[in-house]
């Protein structure tokens, strides 16, 4: 049985995608949900959050097998088939398919095979390449009996992200509390619909039964707002006006629904407003663990210790909400 794939996607950078995937991967695993985290961002920031530089040096410069996502794909660029990923175990319920800065070189291959997948014959290779991310993710999930696959992607609308979204059952959209995120929704919604429609045409054009194809549902589960700063537990005035417009923009441009006057706090599509944890972030990076797992030994004392507890509660609630929506959508 294929495992659900959830991708955190926004064509605008700096909205906290990687941090969300990292922290939710850990939180899901704590809740007993077996997770595979897949890094499809050529900048490999998620992998750098999980692994130290010595490990990265080994993976990128010394390893010769399918230890990274790009190494899994490399045979496809020649005459062989893709290879099953060597997973990095991060915890009992959490495994990583490491990213690779060399993945950027796969962009052109994906771009070239996109039009070829609408040909009249010899479609095996185009479909094998375009669905490679999905195949690798599913093989990894089957091996460790994962319940969920979380995917981090880069901030663009290129061919790599198109193939990542084709592989996705669900999408969560992280937003910054700024004008740029607000405007980005105008591009993001139509892009998802276009990719979904174009992939459906390709599925209809696929006649051979050699291997399964992802359905490319890309079902939006909701959006998250990443706070830049807070005052009295609310966004500062400079960002407040953009935040207020997000429920309406999400409905109109992503869901094609009627306009709404709801605030994010009352909007069922708003999954959470993610706090800015400021000084806890460098502590987390230094300790190489999620913010909510920091201890006094890591420097989380006094007010920092209280913030760690708040972070745990916030991510616990968010993870449960996301999983409830995933399960509800799968049933429907």
Secondary structure, DSSP 8 states (H G I E B T S, - for coil): ---EEEEE--SSSSSSHHHHHHHHHHHHHHTT--EEEEEE-TT-HHHHHHS-HHHHHIIIII--SS-SHHHHHGGGGTTS-------EEEETTEEEE---GGGGGGHHHHHHHHHHTTSSS--HHHHHHHTHHHHHHHHHHHHHT-SEEEEEE-SS-SHHHHHHHHT-SEEEEEEESSHHHHHHHHHHHHHHHHHHHHHHHHHHH----SS-------EEEEEEEE-S-EETTEE-HHHHHHHHHHHHHIIIIII--------GGG-TTEEEEE---THHHHHHHHHTS-GGG--GGGT--THHHHHHHHHHHHHHHHHHHHHHHHHHHHH-
